[in-house]
Amino acid sequence: DAGVTQSPTHLIKTRGQQVTLRCSPKSGHDTVSWYQQALGQGPQFIFQYYEEEERQRGNFPDRFSGHQFPNYSSELNVNALLLGDSALYLCASSSRRLAGDGTDTQYFGPGTRLTVL
Amino acid sequence: DQQVKQNSPSLSVQEGRISILNCDYTNSMFDYFLWYKKYPAEGPTFLISISSIKDKNEDGRFTVFLNKSAKHLSLHIVPSQPGDSAVYFCAASARKNSGGSNYKLTFGKGTLLTVNP
C-alpha cells in the first residue's frame, strides 16, 4: 500500500519564477492538505482540498494556489517566488469519508525541498 | 502568535530511560492533539493522538497525557531506544470548528530527542 508521494524531491528556482509541486495521496484517502515548513519551524498550514475544491486556507498570500484532480491527487502552485518561499513543502492526506474514531489522521509525504535563489 | 509551544528545543536521554516531551497550547478551541516524529529528509510520521475528552492515551511504548486546565500535554516514551532519536512535533486542531473532520493542524516548533546508547 503506497503512502503519500510527492514530486519532485528537490527543486531550485530563482526569484520571480513560478513552481508546481505534486502530491499523490495515500490509497483510500480523498483529502489533501499542504504545509510549509521553514528551517527550524514546525509545519504551517497552507490550504486543504476536498472534492476538487479548496476547503480551508491558512495565512498565505494568493501567490499560493492549488488544485485537486478527480483521482484525488493535488498540485501546489507558487507564483512570483520570493527568497522567503524557500522551505520544505509537505503534503498530507486523510479521509473525510472515513472521518471519526481517529481515521481522519493526516499522513504526510516526504516533502519537496524548494530553494529560491 | 505561537498557539502551540514546545519550549524545549532539544532533549537528551539514556537508552532504556523515560523520555518526556512537553507541549503547551493557548487556543481553548483546540480539542484534538497529535504527536508526530520526523527524521531528516522524511515527512512527519504520526505517532499517537488524544481527544480532549480523554486525559491519557497509550500505544505501546508511547503515552500521551493531556491536562486541559493547564493547556498542557506531554508524550512519554518508555523505554527510550536509539531509534527514537528524531524531532518530535506536537500538533493541535479545533475539530468542532472544522466541520468535524479533516481539520487544519497547528504545529509547535519541535523538540529534537537524542537517545544515547
Interface residues (C-beta under 8 A of the other chain):
Chain A: V4 Q6 T31 S33 Y35 G40 Q41 G42 P43 Q44 F45 Q48 Y50 R55 Q56 G58 L90 A92 S94 R96 A99 G100 G102 D104 T105 Q106 Y107 F108 G109 P110 G111
Chain B: V4 Q6 L34 Y36 A41 E42 G43 P44 T45 F46 S49 F89 A91 S98 G100 S101 N102 Y103 K104 L105 T106 F107 G108 K109 G110
